[in-house]
Amino acid sequence: MRVVFAGTPEVALPALEAVASSRHDLVGVVTRPDAPSGRGRRLVASPVAQRAEDLGVPVLKPAHPRDPDFQTALAGLSPDACPVVAYGALLPQSALDMVPHGWINLHFSVLPAWRGAAPVQHALWAGDELTGATTFRIVKELDAGPVFGVMTERIRPSDTAGDLLDRLATGGAGLLVQTLDGIEDGRLEAREQEADGVSFAPKILVDDARVDWTHPAVGVDRQVRACHPAPGAWSTFEGERIKIGPLTLVERDALAPGVLEVTKNAVFVGTATGAVQLGVVKPFGKKEMAAADWARGVRLESGARLGSDG
């Protein structure tokens, strides 16, 4: 089949590579426009755009996929199907209708669970033991289209959102190509999603990532892992924000929520159910560092508190 791939961030690259290496003819790529980046705020092409240019594939960067010029250019490429991974813009019905086999999305959950922008983060935060990826045909309703294929992935106790997303992106790339193969061969028929079990995964904002130390240790651990690497869980110390990296659940005497205990090589903080050990931290305006190094640098003493101000 002639395919046009739609995607933007780095997580879409394994799927782009898989499609480019498949039996299908990659005739174009759709991605978000160049965006400001770095201290100089110069415009930088998306990771997908950069890789597509390396591959010698035409790249379309519409401000919005409803733009008539974009739709004319897409029609000129005559795609039979459009595989999609984290493109980042809503597709109008006019664009959906012009592709014979539709826009086939790779979504990082087992639908109908966790429809939305942050399925991996919400699965971790909720304490799910199993997640996966789903290929489905895009329809107007958010992540509600009929399903072609599913893969599953067990969530490991130490997984961060970054860890889990990396595995799903790699495994999902194969699923996406298998889906395209099955569509072309006539072996795959999309099936409507179950009405039961629908849950939603909206984008997690910076304010959502503030740690509440009065929550149980298990909940705090899940939140921190779900928010790593982005947007980054955080708390406050002496009025300034400090980002909190993955924690370690430990057997230790209880501390009051937010209260710190400092030893020679470790820093512990209290929650509603017991202490957790801080891993890496990133003070405001500084580089990420081990919690014990941070404690030495600020001459931290036991009894200080996180999250009591700011």
C-alpha positions, 0 to 999 in steps of 0.5 A, a space after each residue: 500500500 501507499 502510506 503517509 505516516 503522521 507523527 511528531 515526537 521521538 516516541 513515534 520514531 520506532 514506528 516510522 522506522 518500521 513502516 519505512 522498512 516494511 513492504 509498504 510504500 512510504 510516500 510522505 510524512 505529516 508532522 507538526 510545524 517547526 517549534 521554538 527550542 533551546 535558549 535561543 528559541 530558534 525553530 527546530 523541526 520535529 524528530 519525525 520531520 528530521 528522520 523523514 528528511 534523512 529518509 528522503 521522504 516528502 514532509 508536510 507540516 500543516 498548521 492544522 490538517 484542515 488547511 486546504 493546501 495541506 489536504 490538496 498536497 495529501 490528496 496528491 500523494 494518493 495514500 491508501 492508509 495513514 498510520 499515526 503515532 502521536 501526531 498531536 493534532 485533531 484530524 477533521 472529517 474531510 481529511 479522514 474521508 480522503 484515505 481509503 483505508 483510513 488513518 490507523 492510530 497506534 495508541 499506548 493503552 489497551 482500549 477502551 481503557 485510557 483514551 486520551 493524551 497520557 495513557 501511559 502516565 495514567 496507567 502507572 499512576 492508577 497502579 495498573 499491572 498490565 497495559 499495552 498498545 492498540 491499533 484502531 481506525 481514527 473517528 471523530 470521537 476521541 480514541 473511540 474508533 474500531 480496533 484492528 489489533 492489540 499487544 499487552 505489556 506487563 508494568 514492572 514495579 520500577 517502571 517510569 513513564 519513560 521506561 514503559 513508553 519506550 517498550 510500548 513504542 518498540 513493540 507497538 511499531 511491530 503491531 502497526 506494521 502487522 496491522 497495515 499488512 493485515 489490512 492490505 491482505 484483507 485478513 483484518 476487520 476492525 471491531 468496535 470497542 467495548 462499551 464497558 471499561 472506558 476511562 480517560 487519560 488527559 494530559 498531566 500538567 505541571 500543577 498535577 505533578 506536585 507531590 502531596 506527602 500526606 498521601 500513602 507511600 505507594 501512591 506517592 511512588 506511583 505519581 513520581 514514576 508516572 510523571 518521570 521524565 515529564 512533566 516531572 514530579 515536584 515539591 518545595 523546599 524553602 520556598 523553591 521548587 525541587 523536582 523529585 526523581 523516582 523513589 524507593 519504597 523502604 522499611 523504615 520508621 515512620 516520619 511525618 508527611 514531608 519531614 526529612 531524615 538525612 543520613 550519610 548516604 541517603 535522604 528519606 521523606 515521610 508520607 502518610 504510611 511511612 518513609 520513602 527514600 529520595 533518588 535524584 532531585 533537581 533543585 531550581 536552576 541546577 542540574 539533577 543530582 543524587 539526593 545525598 549530594 543535594 543534602 550535603 550541598 544545602 547542609 540539610 538536617 533531619 527534621 526539615 520539611 518538603 512541601 510546607 511552603 511555595 
